[in-house]
Amino acid sequence: MGYTSYEALTVRSWFRCILQMFIDQPSGILAKTDAERTVGKVYMEQLTEMTRLIFKLSEVENILSKAHVEESGFKQDPKLALVQFIKAVGRTYSGLQTLPEKSAMVAKTLEYLGDVLKYVKPYLKAKGPPEGLQLTYWIIGCLVKFWAPILATSKAQQLLFRIVDCLLLPHSVLQQDKELPVALLSAIQESLPLYLQGLSFICCQSQTQGAYLNQLLGSIIQQYFGRFLPSSPTAPGAGQHPMLTALCSSISAPQMLRLRKTTLHVINENYLQFKGIAPPPRLASVLAFLLEVLQRTQSTELCDIDSALPAVLKCMLLVNELQVKKISTDIVQYMVEGCQAGSGGEHATQLTSVFRQFIQDYTAVYDHRVFSILETVAVLDQTLVTSLIPTITQSLKDSEHKQGLGKNAAQRSILNQSLSLVEDDGLNVSVAHITVL
């Protein structure tokens, strides 16, 4: 791009000075004092002056101009100024048209960073001070989110993998029986949405490491979903789950779908599996998370139906706890109504398929409960239940055949009573047909 290297080195020094602004601050009680007071007024004044000079460099001015960043007071706060610069670099890169321009910009951004993880290593090694950890995870999280198109390139992917290994999936995190320090967990909780959104974008873009990146995203979600999940939906001081923040923020549709699909897959595999008929722990909290995703996004996606609905129906069937039943019913209502509201086509087909499998799996043993659930669904969508009658009929006949006792009059009576509650002529004809089978 024709820029002189000394400017890139100066920007790199600026990165390092900001990231290391708490490096000499002791951990413990002293670390809880006001940040600027602890760092020292003189140091902050020098850093602010350095920031002012950085923004006068021709490379930086050019980037800010291309990104249409207006002059404002953010330069008085070095940390905010650095984040604005990170955003501007990301926007400038996204606006480039040719491959040589993009390749040169990737090389330049890596020059700006240098060995960024080396700058923050003292914080990670000492697990503090808290301000240093917060700053580290926030700034590098901004890099992952706003430089996602850059980190998706082959030149920069090794840096991305190092960031994940050092900050999100270090050995201490992978030891599930080991509690993480409160300051570290707090820093991760606040910044995790930045990493998840950036990684989901990179997963959509990468052509060479797509499978590995998807696995990496799933591992991060698996490690942290449970750590930030409250013991109950109403637990005091629980705050908003960082993954809910990530899923409900304004991001592109492909990003959102990738993140949502991966999150729901991990939740289904690790937090919604029954042991026999014993429900998984913190079930109400898991279901409340799913319900809030549906409520806040106002949408039902195929991955919701595929990954979550079978488990939610199982919760309605097997769990008697009122809170679980209430949340499960609300989730089913949102999904059924979501498919009615315009998702249509593939969504409606998949919804029917999940209910059909549910009927086949459980009618023989839990007929009363299955029919009760279908009553609830029929109030929401009569057409759906009508389409399921052949499956219900066949399941009933299969159950009777296995029992070898002829027609189960009691079971048929319950089914007819349940389905006849829906006032639909076509449906009642089918119910009559069941009676005379």
Summary of the structure (lengths in Angstrom):
residues: 437
radius of gyration: 27.5
end to end distance: 79.3
largest distance: 90.6
contacts: 1371
relative contact order: 0.05
helix: 76%
strand: 0%
